[in-house]
Amino acid sequence: MKKLPKISWLTLLLAVLAFGLINFAAKPLLRGARLDLTEGRLYTLSEGTRNILKGLEQPVTLRFYLSGQVLKDVPALQSYARRVEELLEEYQVLAGDRLRLETIDPRPFSEAEDDAVEAGLQGVPVGQGAETLYFGLVGEGQGGARQTISFFQPERERLLEYDLTQLIHNLAFGEKPTVGLLSSIAMSGGFSPQNPMGRQPAWMVVEQLRQRFNLRELDQETTRIAEDIDVLMVVGPSQLDERALYALDQYVLRGGHALVFVDPLSEASRAANPGGISGENEALGRLLQAWGVEHESGKVVADLSSAQRVTISGGTRPQTIEYLPWLAMRGDRINRQEIATAQLGQLNLASAGAFERAENATTEFVPLLQSSEQAMLIDRSLIAFAPDPARLLADFKASGVTYTLAARLIGPVRTAFADGPPQSKPKDEGQGDAEAKGGQDQLQPHLAEAEVPANLILVADSDLLEDRFWVEVRDFFGQRLTNPIASNADFAINALELLGGSSDLISVRSRGESARPFELVAEIQRRAEQQYRAKEQELVARLQETETRLSQLQNQRDDAGNQTLTPEQEQEVETFLAEKVRIRKQLREVQFRLREDIEELEGVLKAFNIGLVPMLIALVAFISWLLRRSRKRGYAD
């Protein structure tokens, strides 16, 4: 065996030294560098964040409090804490001198710990020694303005960039926009009809609105919208007084921007109003017509391809089935060309209605959310009191029409109150002046047409704002922690920010959709489920017909008290039993075909992943070997 020459040993030593130096230098120099190959670039800072950081005119100071020693006892948080720290460093690099970053370890009984407590950071006890973990952020802007993130919740990792960018934006650009909330639904908490002795917490979307905006809640009987309200959010207008709708009409005509949630069936209002059904609001219909929109108030969209699966009780065991009026909107159901919806994940809607552009409309009608063509309109009375998901599925017949569930309107509009303001209610004895309650109709002249083009967003559902459809809430040391399971609140805030004139934060909030459903398998399951439920309903209907027929035959007998079956009754029972066996056999065949289709699809995927890919690699290796062999032969010749 030949020994390596000295030059080779020297080369090897130099290579090892170079490798070590490169790695040593790369750690500080490339600390924030990353290659993002994920779909949707989930780990790349959005353009909105970059614009906000580049647009900083006054310096902002960020103090990142992290208990380094205590963190070692919480392995689950270590990687997340490292990501937060690296992201803050990347912010500082992009903003330069306009953003000052300080990383502080608040050791026990130190001044840094006192500062963290004074700033309102959440200290979490860790381990048996009762050591306290601090993992939060304090931001300070000009004039002593301060905002904090009391504790970086791992559940909000998907919203980390938005939380940081929002904090910097609020510190750098002054006051928050003012949003007026005009709602006929008890969204802000208070006494619950189900629990008169306790208070119902506010919806989480209201809590988020209070953090992001200056939220001003308006009385349902308001007669005038104040001019300093930047955006008006209206929820459940069908329940509002006609004078409140007139106030909305005039606010829009004067150039105000509005986000309006119209609902044919309010799931949230069923406790106070059984069935969630309200009387037809003729004034609301006129208002939508004036905006160039048609809306069937008594119809709900049922969409087979977007239906959510629910568990229902009945029979011998609970069943999981598609509930057609509850929709999970994702993918091409969401308009990715619009700023407010471009980066949203899944949206959950419940008993939503549909809009369409009126023939004489003067406004541009831009759909934001749309159903598939596997949809139909059903009467709300079918689901208002005791909905039967199986019956809805069995009776479903796709219309082939795509329904618009949310839309943006831009353009000139006219008033829906051509005869002027509605008559005001007489004052009660001792009631103060209307000006003290928000003003009278006569304080401003009646407008017949818009002074500037209207800018509106209409949503045919208000239940998407309710907690149970988009967020999981749990208690964490006395705080309500949220884990969003859908982008419903993001959609509402996006729309308000867009209407309020700020779009930089919109591109920050949603970083993509982590749930990647197997759409082909889901489609196979939906088709089989529909066939199965149709057969099941057929069986139930035949059973009811047979029982009715047997009762009729029994009543026709002269000896009605005799429980012995007549030959005619026995024949009827035998016919039904034979029919029952036939239908049950068909049910089994439907279920068998479902499993067969899915297993066939799984087999194809396994063959591709397990067999085809390795075979391709082996083929490339074989071809490479042949090429090398042919070159060697050429050299030998």
ABEGO torsion letter per residue (X at the ends): XBBBBAAAAAAAAAAAAAAAAAAAAAAAAAAABBBBABBGGAABBBAAAAAAAAABABBBBBBBBBBAAAAAABAAAAAAAAAAAAAAAAAAAAAEAABBBBBBBBBBGBAAAAAAAAAGBBBBBBEAAGBBBBBBBBBBBBGGBBBBBABBBAAAAAAAAAAAAAAAAAAAAEBBBBBBBBBABBAAEEBBAABAABBBBBBAAAAAAAAABBBBBBBAABABBBAABABBBBBGAAABBAAAAAAAAAAAAAGBBBBBBBBABBAAAAAABBGGBBBBBAAAAAAAAAAGBBBBAABBBBBAAABBBBBBBEEABBBBBBBAABBBBBEAABBAABAAAAABBBBBBBGBBBBBBBAABABBBBBABBBBABBBBBBAAAAAABBBAAAAAAABBBAGBBBBABBBBBEBBBBABAAEBBBBBBBBBGBBBAAAAGEBAAABBBBABBABBBBBBBBABAAAABAAAABBBBBBGGBBBBBBABAAAAAAAAAAAAAAGBAAAAAAABAEBABBBBAAAAAAAAAAAAAAAAAAAAAAAAAAAAAAAAAAAAAABABAABABBBAAAAAAAAAAAAAAAAAAAAAAAAAAAAAAAAAAAAAAAAAAAAAAAAAAAAAAAAAAAAAAAAAAAAAAX
